[in-house]
Amino acid sequence: MSEFIFSVFPSETFVDLGLYQFGWEQCDPSHSFGPAARNHFLFHYCLSGAGTLYAQDGKKESAVFQIRSGQGFMMFPHQVCTYIADHEIPWEYAWLEFDGLRVKEAIELTGLKPEQPVYKARYKDICETMKNEMLYIINHKEESPFHLIGHLYLFIDSLVRSSTSARLSQGNSLREFYIKEAFSFIEQNFQNDISVEDIAASCGLNRSYFGKIFHENMGKSPQEFLISYRMTKATELLKLTGLSVGDIGNAVGYPNQLHFSRAFKNVYGISPRQWRYENGGGTKAGN
């Protein structure tokens, strides 16, 4: 049975940063919400388990994102989204809905966008602070509105500091900054039809120079790294879910099942179906 906490904030008189509703839920397998849109920013943080987000981007096209424990996702105002708990390891999540004159500026600093709504922490200690602020608000609904807004400011601060694009600091080279930017872009977009040009553009570099510094730092080309990353994600889905091979290929950026199987075999030496069999995954799989 699904368990949840839900509260509506008692005041909307805060102009710079306002809180609307918040809650927590341990979802049943395959529990879904949506399609729906909100008037404000709505952030979910996955405390455990996993699920899938279907989010409409700025072009009104829907993209699919796999969310696991320690990650989160932002629903933007008027963005149509659907999210579904995994049928084997359903997620437990906390959420806050908020808005205000300073919020758009803060969210821009995180790098989150309608087409890139998935939160992944760069700094685990600050992420832990963010999570604790969310849970504090949820579990202290009896406190005064001013008290809760204070903790909402601390949540926003931790959200920005833990997910913002890395700033150059002592000991970090410009090349390291570009590599981190590339990693972030790949993590958030590997399931989409992205190219090396797209990754380079996310760093503000041309493909030739980007490819050079990436290979020098990583020992492999951006394309080789992207394929390796996608195949690693594919093995997680093969082992942990009952999705078909075709659905898994689509989830990691290969809408053509033949192309996915060929790429998988090039990396692991066996087909996805054989890998699943040998690793005891996907007992409910159709393929």
Secondary structure, 3 states (H helix, E strand, C coil): CCEEEEEECCCCCCCCCEEEEEEEEECCCCCEEEEECCCCEEEEEEEECEEEEEEECCCCCEEEEEEECCEEEEECCCCCEEEEECCCCECEEEEEEEECCCHHHHHHHHCCECCECEEECCCHHHHHHHHHHHHHHHHCCCCCHHHHHHHHHHHHHHHHHHHCCCCCCCCCCHHHHHHHHHHHHHHHHCCCCCCHHHHHHHCCCCHHHHHHHHHHHHCCCHHHHHHHHHHHHHHHHHHHCCCCHHHHHHHCCCCCHHHHHHHHHHHHCCCHHHHHHHCCCCCCCCC
